[in-house]
Every structure is written in structure tokens, then in C-alpha cells.
Amino acid sequence: MMQMTGKAFSKKLFGAKYERLPRTLFIDLIVFWGLYISGFQVQIAPSVRNLMISAFTAGVMWQALSSKDNGAELRHMLMLPFRCREFVFSYVAALGAYTVLTKTGLLLAVLLAVSVWNPIEIIVLIICMIHAVLMAAAVYSMRKYWYAGCLWTVVIAAVILFLGSRWWFGLLLFVNGMFAVLSLWRADGYVFYQWESKKNHAIRQRKKASLWRYFFRYLRCHKNYLLNTAVMWCAALVLPYFLGEMAGQSVIPVGFAVLSLNTPICILLSCDCDLERAVRFLPGQKKRFCIPYCLFIFLCNMAADVLFLCSWQAQNGGVTVLMIAGAVFFALQSAVLSVLLEWFYPIRGWKIESDLWHHPRKYIVPVVMLLLAGAVSSWPVLLPALLVLFVAEIISLLFICRR
């Protein structure tokens, strides 16, 4: 029973013939070898490296467990007779293998390529990945007692950060992992299924009333999207401290470019197939959807940029009108590019929502913004010219949407 359940979920995540797995491992190998032969080295403390691997793995595992797309598969499996413990561990093992092999593997390849390590540290990193998978699953199964899960997570994060360099650290994670296993041993398969409430159904019924209502209620129904936005706002408050020490006001555009990396709000059509079909099927939806969507992303970006400028003024001072104009330019330009990507090149063939969050396409807009930021930082006189070109671009887009 356990083998059959794990095989069913694995085929769903890795493909019918597991064709996704060799391709992903091959990419990880290329990334590792390319960075390794470049000779680029970074001094990374073992505790920091362990915390990075643990936090990233646990975050992706949590996204996989929270995926709405997994809900349908899980509902069908729960309709069949099953043994609780076998079902729970096969489900966690399948999602854990997906998380470690397709997501954490790339981060591990980068860390190993640019830092110095020994075999013992590799073993500890493997223990960190397995521990993060079990820990995320155990905390997820305790959602009813969220305060206990939050306290457990904070304590373990502090232990990894402050004790991650000790020789007995791996043994400590092993013991805590056994507690996570015991928690899953007592868990029921239904704790991983997200029941749809009548409130959510009412929200779906009112989607057509207003796109703005849809945008904000969509965020309310996806708390992890709100969490990601909150993280970006925290980054906006912290970035001025680091950028101010690096090169002063010339790197402010770089901060605007970094804050455009808010993936969840830029994949609305890719993650909601029903909405995409409705938008593309009904006449005149290009203008009615794309313009409000662009403004919505612009407001989210602009909120982060405003916090960034306020924090810069408080810490370094010297915010000018030209900087405010630059914030508007970068926020609106990244919004326009994100909407164009979603409209013309939506992400297809994804398995769960985590694939959308970590798709390589997410870096296209931030990279373009970083290139523009580098140009503006080197030649500030380019900013007025870019603003003029951007106004012409907006007028062209409005004309295209009217057609």
C-alpha cells in the first residue's frame, strides 16, 4: 500500500516515466561544474550554510504541502481505503523527494561549487535536508496548534544558526527529526488535505464582480502570497543599510530592481487556469484585464519602493525628486513587463505551485531591471531619457489594448 501510494504521487510530481528527474539532476551538475571551474569562492560559515539549506528546503516543502493543485489528487486518494501511517509517510516521502531533488539540489550545487567543504559537512547538509522535510511536514500537520509549531520552528532555527558549526550538530538534528517522525506517526492523512469552506466558494462566485476585488481576495485566500509580500517589505527596510555602505546614492536603482522580485503576484494567469480561460475566451478582455492587473502589480511594487525610500531617508538622507521618479519608473516598468510575460508567455506544464514560484522565468524581469539599474547608476543622465521612452511605451500599450 505504501509503495503504491508513493509511486502514484511520484509519477504526478516527476512525470509518468520520471523524465523530469534526470533533466533536473543534469542541470544541477552543469551549474555545479560551471561555477566550480570558474574559481569563484565565497567564505560561508557552516552554520549559515546549514541554515540556508534547512530554511529553503522547509519553505519549498511547505509550499508543496500547501499547493491547491495537490488537493485534488489528495482528495481522490483519501476516498480510497488506506492505512494512516503508510499513507502519511508515503505522501511526505514523495513530496520530500520532489523538494530535495528538484529544488534544494540546485541550491546545494551552488553552495558546494563556491565554498570550501569536507565530507563530514556534506553528511550534515544531507541530514539538514531530510530534517527540514520532516520538520515542515510535522509542523504542517500541527496547523491546529500553530503557536506550538511556530515556537518549535523558531527554536530549531536558532539552534541551527548558533550551534550549526559544532561537531555534534548532526546528532542534534537527528534527535529532533525523530520527534518529527513521532509527530507524523500520530498524524492522520486528512490533516494534509485543505478543506474548502463556504467562504471560499462565495469568493469564487463573486470573482466576476470586480477585478480589484478578485486581486485582493485572491491574496486573502493565499496567505503565503501575503507572506512573500511582507518579506519584500522587510527587505525594503533593510536594503538601505547595506546599499548605503556600499556605494551611496548611486545604487538606489539597484534597490528598486531587487524589490521587483515578487513572484507570486506576477503569475496570476499561470496559476489560475480557469481565470486564464475566461479572460482569453471573452471579448475585450485584453484591456479590461491587463490594465488593472498592471496597476495592481505597480501598486505592490510601489509600496515596497516607498518603504525603501523612507528607510533610506531615515538612515542615509538625501532623497530627491529624481529618485522618486526613478521609483515610479522601475515599479511601473517591471509591472508592464510582468503582465506582458503572463499574457504572451504563461507558464505551462507545471506540477504544483512551487514550480511556478521557482520557474526560471521569474528572473527575467528582475535581470532586465538590474541591467537598467546598472546603466542608470553609471550614467544618471539616462534616467530622464528612460522616463520619456517609458511614457511612449505606455501610450503604445494603451493603443494596442484598445485594438
GUZA-898767 format. One record per residue (C-alpha): x, y, z. Coordinates in steps of 0.5 Angstrom, whole numbers, padded with zeros to 4 digits, always signed. Layout:
<rs>
XYZ
...
</rs>
This chain:
<rs>
+0000+0000+0000
+0006+0005+0002
+0009+0003-0004
+0003+0004-0009
+0001+0011-0006
+0009+0014-0006
+0009+0011-0013
+0002+0015-0015
+0005+0022-0012
+0012+0021-0015
+0009+0020-0022
+0005+0026-0021
+0011+0030-0019
+0016+0027-0023
+0013+0025-0029
+0010+0019-0032
+0017+0016-0033
+0020+0020-0028
+0023+0024-0034
+0024+0030-0030
+0029+0028-0025
+0035+0026-0030
+0034+0033-0033
+0034+0037-0027
+0040+0033-0024
+0044+0034-0030
+0042+0042-0030
+0045+0042-0023
+0051+0038-0025
+0052+0043-0030
+0051+0049-0025
+0056+0046-0020
+0061+0045-0025
+0061+0051-0029
+0061+0055-0022
+0067+0050-0020
+0072+0051-0026
+0071+0059-0025
+0075+0059-0019
+0070+0064-0015
+0070+0063-0008
+0066+0065-0002
+0067+0065+0005
+0061+0061+0008
+0061+0059+0015
+0058+0052+0016
+0052+0055+0021
+0050+0060+0016
+0050+0054+0010
+0046+0049+0014
+0041+0055+0016
+0040+0057+0008
+0039+0049+0006
+0035+0048+0012
+0030+0054+0011
+0030+0054+0004
+0028+0046+0004
+0023+0047+0009
+0020+0053+0005
+0019+0049-0001
+0016+0043+0003
+0011+0048+0006
+0009+0051-0001
+0009+0043-0004
+0004+0041+0002
+0000+0048+0001
-0001+0047-0006
-0008+0047-0008
-0006+0043-0014
-0004+0037-0010
-0011+0038-0006
-0015+0035-0012
-0010+0029-0012
-0010+0028-0005
-0018+0028-0004
-0018+0022-0009
-0013+0018-0005
-0017+0020+0001
-0023+0017-0002
-0020+0010-0002
-0019+0006+0004
-0012+0007+0007
-0007+0006+0013
-0006+0012+0016
+0001+0012+0018
+0003+0009+0011
-0001+0014+0007
+0003+0020+0011
+0010+0017+0011
+0009+0016+0003
+0006+0022+0002
+0011+0026+0006
+0017+0022+0002
+0014+0023-0005
+0014+0031-0003
+0020+0031+0000
+0024+0027-0005
+0021+0033-0010
+0023+0038-0006
+0030+0036-0005
+0032+0033-0012
+0029+0039-0016
+0029+0045-0012
+0034+0044-0006
+0039+0041-0011
+0040+0047-0015
+0042+0051-0008
+0046+0045-0006
+0050+0045-0012
+0051+0053-0012
+0054+0053-0005
+0058+0047-0006
+0061+0050-0012
+0063+0057-0009
+0065+0055-0002
+0070+0050+0002
+0067+0044+0005
+0069+0037+0007
+0066+0030+0007
+0063+0031+0014
+0060+0037+0012
+0056+0034+0006
+0053+0029+0011
+0051+0034+0016
+0048+0038+0010
+0044+0032+0008
+0042+0031+0015
+0039+0038+0015
+0035+0037+0008
+0032+0031+0011
+0031+0034+0018
+0028+0040+0014
+0023+0036+0010
+0021+0032+0017
+0020+0038+0021
+0016+0042+0015
+0011+0036+0015
+0011+0035+0022
+0009+0043+0023
+0004+0043+0018
+0000+0037+0021
+0000+0041+0027
-0003+0047+0024
-0009+0047+0029
-0004+0049+0034
+0000+0054+0030
+0003+0057+0036
+0007+0051+0038
+0009+0050+0031
+0012+0057+0031
+0015+0056+0037
+0019+0050+0035
+0021+0053+0029
+0024+0059+0032
+0028+0055+0037
+0030+0050+0032
+0032+0056+0027
+0036+0059+0033
+0040+0052+0034
+0042+0052+0027
+0045+0059+0027
+0048+0059+0034
+0050+0051+0034
+0051+0049+0027
+0058+0049+0027
+0059+0044+0033
+0061+0037+0031
+0055+0034+0035
+0050+0039+0031
+0048+0033+0026
+0046+0028+0032
+0042+0034+0035
+0038+0035+0028
+0038+0027+0028
+0034+0027+0035
+0030+0033+0033
+0028+0029+0027
+0026+0023+0031
+0021+0028+0035
+0018+0030+0028
+0017+0023+0026
+0014+0021+0032
+0009+0027+0031
+0008+0024+0024
+0007+0017+0027
+0001+0020+0030
-0002+0024+0025
-0008+0023+0020
-0008+0023+0013
-0013+0028+0013
-0009+0033+0016
-0005+0035+0010
-0012+0036+0006
-0014+0043+0006
-0022+0043+0006
-0026+0048+0002
-0030+0053+0006
-0037+0056+0004
-0033+0063+0005
-0028+0061-0001
-0034+0058-0005
-0037+0065-0004
-0031+0069-0006
-0031+0065-0013
-0038+0066-0014
-0036+0074-0014
-0030+0074-0018
-0033+0077-0024
-0036+0083-0020
-0029+0087-0020
-0022+0085-0022
-0020+0089-0016
-0024+0085-0011
-0021+0079-0014
-0014+0081-0014
-0015+0083-0006
-0019+0077-0004
-0014+0072-0008
-0009+0075-0004
-0013+0074+0002
-0014+0066+0000
-0007+0065-0001
-0003+0067+0006
+0003+0065+0003
+0003+0070-0002
+0002+0076+0003
+0008+0073+0007
+0012+0074+0001
+0010+0081+0000
+0011+0082+0007
+0018+0079+0007
+0020+0084+0001
+0017+0090+0005
+0022+0088+0011
+0028+0087+0005
+0026+0094+0003
+0027+0097+0010
+0034+0093+0011
+0037+0094+0004
+0039+0102+0005
+0043+0100+0011
+0047+0095+0006
+0047+0099+0000
+0049+0106+0003
+0055+0103+0006
+0057+0100-0001
+0057+0106-0006
+0052+0111-0003
+0046+0114-0007
+0048+0111-0014
+0046+0104-0012
+0039+0107-0010
+0036+0104-0017
+0039+0097-0016
+0035+0097-0009
+0029+0098-0014
+0031+0093-0018
+0032+0088-0013
+0025+0090-0010
+0021+0088-0017
+0023+0080-0015
+0016+0079-0012
+0014+0072-0016
+0007+0071-0013
+0003+0077-0016
+0007+0076-0022
+0004+0069-0024
-0004+0070-0023
-0005+0067-0030
+0000+0062-0030
-0003+0059-0023
-0011+0060-0024
-0012+0056-0031
-0020+0058-0030
-0018+0065-0030
-0014+0065-0036
-0019+0061-0040
-0024+0066-0038
-0020+0072-0040
-0018+0070-0046
-0025+0067-0048
-0029+0073-0047
-0028+0079-0052
-0025+0085-0050
-0021+0082-0044
-0014+0084-0046
-0015+0092-0044
-0020+0090-0038
-0015+0085-0035
-0008+0087-0037
-0009+0095-0035
-0012+0093-0028
-0007+0088-0027
-0001+0092-0029
-0004+0097-0024
-0004+0092-0018
+0003+0090-0019
+0005+0097-0020
+0002+0099-0013
+0005+0093-0010
+0012+0095-0012
+0011+0102-0011
+0009+0100-0004
+0016+0097-0003
+0020+0102-0006
+0016+0108-0002
+0019+0104+0004
+0025+0103+0001
+0026+0111+0000
+0023+0112+0007
+0028+0108+0010
+0034+0111+0006
+0032+0118+0008
+0032+0116+0016
+0038+0112+0015
+0042+0116+0010
+0038+0122+0008
+0038+0126+0001
+0032+0123-0002
+0031+0127-0008
+0025+0128-0013
+0029+0125-0019
+0030+0119-0014
+0022+0119-0013
+0021+0119-0021
+0026+0113-0021
+0022+0109-0016
+0016+0110-0020
+0019+0108-0027
+0022+0102-0024
+0016+0100-0021
+0011+0101-0027
+0016+0098-0032
+0017+0092-0028
+0010+0091-0028
+0009+0092-0035
+0014+0087-0037
+0011+0082-0032
+0004+0083-0035
+0007+0082-0042
+0010+0076-0040
+0004+0073-0037
+0000+0075-0043
+0004+0072-0048
+0008+0067-0045
+0005+0064-0039
+0008+0058-0035
+0005+0051-0038
+0006+0044-0035
+0008+0046-0028
+0006+0040-0023
+0005+0044-0017
+0005+0052-0015
+0012+0051-0012
+0014+0050-0019
+0011+0057-0021
+0015+0060-0015
+0022+0057-0017
+0021+0058-0025
+0027+0061-0029
+0022+0066-0032
+0022+0069-0025
+0029+0072-0026
+0027+0075-0033
+0024+0082-0031
+0029+0083-0025
+0035+0082-0029
+0032+0087-0034
+0031+0092-0028
+0038+0090-0026
+0041+0092-0032
+0037+0098-0033
+0039+0100-0026
+0047+0099-0027
+0046+0104-0033
+0043+0109-0029
+0048+0108-0023
+0053+0109-0028
+0050+0115-0032
+0045+0118-0028
+0043+0123-0034
+0040+0117-0037
+0034+0117-0032
+0030+0123-0036
+0031+0119-0043
+0029+0113-0040
+0023+0116-0037
+0021+0119-0044
+0022+0113-0047
+0017+0110-0042
+0012+0115-0043
+0012+0113-0050
+0012+0106-0048
+0006+0106-0044
+0002+0110-0049
+0004+0105-0054
+0001+0099-0050
-0006+0103-0049
-0006+0104-0056
-0005+0096-0057
-0010+0095-0051
-0016+0099-0055
-0015+0095-0061
</rs>
